């Protein structure tokens, strides 16, 4: 009983965070979806591409259920999973992510939480694992990158939140006053001698 509850709860949270990550692309120009927004080049469409690849690997080859999508060998990772090339469209990347969801969901639905898996890039003795551990791992990765996307999107146009139904209109004056309050507290603390 607890296994099904745990599995359903983790799966629902994964579904929620997938949607939140994709929502961060809504309404953005091609440039804003792709442009580097940090010193390391992190960008919104690249986060979606990366998470799609992570999920495809973890719910695919780890359980001997390879993704139907072509994936480079994990040993050949060169960082190209973190950004969209000129010949990759937003629709292609989003489509890949959505098809990955279907494959991952089938793996989750068909296997028990204690189903064994093997992660060749994890060090021993952690390389032998199970569906529960992989669900927690992928949920953590998805949640982490959805959080990155939230901050990046806020920097692009001020939009924040997990879902469109919870998004509030931006009150620029209130936001500026709140920011100034926090800045004042930081400066006040910085001027205090320890």
C-alpha positions in Angstrom: 0.0 0.0 0.0 2.7 2.5 1.0 4.7 1.6 -2.2 1.8 2.6 -4.5 1.2 5.8 -2.5 4.9 6.7 -2.7 5.1 5.9 -6.4 2.0 7.9 -7.2 3.1 10.8 -5.1 6.6 11.0 -6.7 5.1 10.5 -10.2 2.6 13.3 -9.7 5.3 15.7 -8.5 7.5 14.8 -11.5 4.5 15.6 -13.8 4.0 18.9 -12.0 7.6 19.9 -12.3 7.9 18.9 -16.0 5.0 21.2 -16.8 6.5 24.0 -14.7 9.8 23.7 -16.7 8.0 23.9 -20.0 5.8 26.8 -18.9 9.0 28.9 -18.5 9.2 29.0 -22.4 5.7 30.3 -22.9 5.5 33.6 -24.7 9.3 34.0 -25.2 10.9 34.9 -28.5 13.3 32.4 -30.0 16.2 34.5 -28.9 15.1 34.8 -25.3 14.4 31.1 -25.1 17.9 30.3 -26.4 20.2 33.1 -25.3 22.8 32.5 -22.6 21.6 34.0 -19.3 24.5 33.1 -17.1 28.3 33.2 -17.4 28.3 29.5 -18.1 25.7 29.8 -20.9 22.7 28.4 -19.1 19.5 29.1 -21.1 15.9 28.2 -20.9 15.5 25.9 -23.9 18.8 24.2 -23.1 17.5 23.4 -19.6 14.5 21.7 -21.2 16.7 19.8 -23.6 19.0 18.7 -20.8 16.2 17.5 -18.5 14.7 15.6 -21.4 17.9 13.8 -22.0 18.4 13.0 -18.3 14.9 11.6 -18.0 15.3 9.6 -21.2 18.5 8.0 -19.9 17.4 7.3 -16.3 14.0 5.8 -17.1 15.3 4.1 -20.3 18.6 2.4 -20.4 18.9 2.1 -16.6 16.1 -0.4 -16.7 17.0 -2.0 -20.0 14.2 0.0 -21.7 16.2 2.2 -24.1 14.6 5.4 -25.2 13.0 5.2 -28.7 14.7 8.6 -29.3 18.3 8.5 -30.5 20.6 9.5 -27.7 24.4 9.8 -27.8 26.3 7.4 -25.7 26.6 8.8 -22.1 30.4 8.4 -22.4 30.4 10.9 -25.3 28.7 13.7 -23.4 30.2 17.0 -24.7 27.8 19.5 -23.1 25.7 19.9 -26.3 22.7 18.7 -24.3 22.7 22.0 -22.5 21.8 24.3 -25.4 19.9 24.3 -28.6 21.8 24.4 -31.8 20.8 26.5 -34.8 19.3 23.5 -36.6 17.2 22.4 -33.6 13.8 24.0 -33.3 11.9 24.7 -30.1 9.1 22.4 -31.2 11.6 19.6 -31.8 13.1 19.9 -28.3 9.7 20.2 -26.6 8.4 17.3 -28.7 11.4 15.2 -27.6 10.7 16.1 -24.0 7.0 15.2 -24.3 7.8 11.8 -26.0 10.3 11.2 -23.2 7.5 11.7 -20.7 5.4 9.0 -22.4 8.3 6.5 -22.3 9.3 7.4 -18.8 5.7 7.2 -17.6 5.4 3.7 -19.2 8.5 2.6 -17.3 7.2 4.0 -14.0 3.8 2.4 -14.6 5.1 -1.0 -15.5 7.8 -1.4 -12.9 7.6 -1.9 -9.1 9.4 0.6 -6.9 12.0 -2.0 -6.0 12.6 -3.0 -9.7 16.4 -3.2 -10.1 18.4 -0.8 -12.4 22.0 -0.2 -13.2 23.6 3.2 -13.6 27.0 2.7 -15.3 28.2 6.3 -14.6 27.5 6.1 -10.9 30.4 4.8 -8.7 30.2 1.4 -7.0 28.3 0.4 -4.9 25.7 3.0 -5.9 25.6 1.9 -9.5 23.1 -0.9 -8.7 19.8 0.9 -7.8 16.0 0.6 -8.1 13.1 2.5 -9.5 12.4 4.4 -6.3 15.9 5.8 -6.1 15.8 6.8 -9.8 12.4 8.5 -9.4 13.8 10.5 -6.5 16.9 11.3 -8.5 15.1 12.5 -11.6 12.5 14.4 -9.6 15.4 16.2 -7.9 17.0 17.0 -11.2 13.8 18.2 -12.8 12.9 20.3 -9.7 16.4 21.8 -9.6 16.4 22.8 -13.2 12.8 24.1 -13.0 14.1 26.3 -10.2 16.9 27.5 -12.4 14.4 28.2 -15.2 12.2 30.2 -12.8 15.1 32.5 -11.8 16.2 32.9 -15.5 12.7 33.7 -16.6 12.3 36.3 -13.9 15.5 37.9 -15.2 14.2 38.0 -18.7 10.8 39.6 -18.2 9.9 39.4 -14.5 7.5 36.5 -14.7 7.6 34.0 -11.8 5.7 31.0 -10.4 5.1 27.3 -11.1 1.8 27.4 -13.0 0.0 30.0 -15.0 -3.1 29.8 -12.8 -1.0 31.1 -9.9 0.8 33.8 -11.7 0.1 37.3 -10.4 0.3 40.5 -12.4 3.6 42.2 -11.9 3.3 45.4 -9.7 6.6 47.1 -10.7 6.3 49.7 -7.9 5.7 47.1 -5.2 8.5 44.9 -6.6 10.9 47.9 -6.6 10.0 48.8 -3.0 10.4 45.2 -1.8 13.8 45.0 -3.6 14.9 48.3 -2.0 13.9 47.1 1.4 16.1 44.0 1.0 19.0 46.0 -0.4 18.8 48.4 2.5 19.0 45.5 5.0 21.9 44.0 3.2 23.8 47.3 3.1 23.1 48.0 6.7 24.4 44.6 7.7 27.5 45.0 5.5 28.4 48.2 7.2 28.4 46.7 10.7 31.9 45.9 11.9 32.2 42.4 13.4 
